[in-house]
Amino acid sequence: MWPTGLKKGISYFVPFLCFFGGTHISMAQERPEAQAEKTIKHQIGFRHDNDFILLTDRYYTAGSFLTYRHRLKKGFFNSENEQLMFSLGQEIITPSYLITDEVEKLDRAYVGFLAFKVGWSLVSQNSLFGANFLLGLAGKASGAGSFQRWYHHSVIKTEAPTWVGEMENSVHYNLYTRYLYEWQLAPNPFSIYIAAQPQLAFGTRDMYIHQELVAYFGRRNHLSSSVAHHQIGSTDKEIFFALRGGYRFVGYNALLEGNALGDDSVLLVASKNTVVYAGFDFQFRYGKNEYWVGVRYNTPEFEQAKPHQYVILSYTRGF
């Protein structure tokens, strides 16, 4: 018998191997020289977050996002380095103990989140400014609970999470802003970049101030055309890894504490005021194809919580 966690991991991982393998074969049939002649103004991609490889199933356990990006010919500030982004995503967040019908045994509430996000970014010489606006729906109406129960029951053939005491439905809106500045310490073919990235979130879902430092090592383009910052327009090859760390001052987390405007959910938990984040990324661009594998770690988000980690898998295609 396969261990439950390993069985779940394999069931998620095999489709990604097939998908990535297929795209690698297709891109090998198109010469990079021919790709480089084309101008990339559009990009569509799929990202999936999950803690399956790390054999856990708790807290932010899964997220799926479909994203479209467009590079503006002449932006709002008459710049060629402006982009628009549109994304639709679903997140699944669970307690650490899944198989119980007693709310008293849960350390946090089940909650799903379905959201549409629109974003804009502007790149200058060594800096980037971005803003995203999110409109989302938390609770049963997000469909996350139904999807996870179906997946456990029908695909990986394990006992499904109960979703007892699920957070009540509520509508959320949020504004996220970030400013990034980076320094190049060494040139290609093995470049080194250091980036500082303060972020601010304000709205009914998230309120926080977050400071992050990132170090990039490998063959990487300048900020305005690098996959490191999701910038499209170039087909120049990139292959690098990154180490990142961040510190967040949390004002409010509605997916723990409920909607700040009022929430009748049976289980609401106070968020910790500070959370530490760390991560590793490997990113690769070949022609129009971009690949991203990442790992994220954070310290406990509430008093009874444990540290958590998950994996990021992403593929995007330019056109």
Secondary structure as GFF3:
##gff-version 3
##sequence-region A 1 319
A	DSSP	alpha_helix	4	28	.	.	.	ID=ss1
A	DSSP	alpha_helix	32	36	.	.	.	ID=ss2
A	DSSP	beta_strand	42	50	.	.	.	ID=ss3
A	DSSP	beta_strand	59	71	.	.	.	ID=ss4
A	DSSP	beta_strand	82	94	.	.	.	ID=ss5
A	DSSP	three_ten_helix	103	105	.	.	.	ID=ss6
A	DSSP	beta_strand	111	123	.	.	.	ID=ss7
A	DSSP	beta_strand	127	138	.	.	.	ID=ss8
A	DSSP	three_ten_helix	140	142	.	.	.	ID=ss9
A	DSSP	alpha_helix	144	150	.	.	.	ID=ss10
A	DSSP	pi_helix	151	155	.	.	.	ID=ss11
A	DSSP	beta_strand	170	186	.	.	.	ID=ss12
A	DSSP	beta_strand	191	203	.	.	.	ID=ss13
A	DSSP	beta_strand	206	219	.	.	.	ID=ss14
A	DSSP	three_ten_helix	223	225	.	.	.	ID=ss15
A	DSSP	three_ten_helix	227	229	.	.	.	ID=ss16
A	DSSP	beta_strand	238	253	.	.	.	ID=ss17
A	DSSP	alpha_helix	254	257	.	.	.	ID=ss18
A	DSSP	beta_strand	274	286	.	.	.	ID=ss19
A	DSSP	beta_strand	289	298	.	.	.	ID=ss20
A	DSSP	beta_strand	308	318	.	.	.	ID=ss21
###
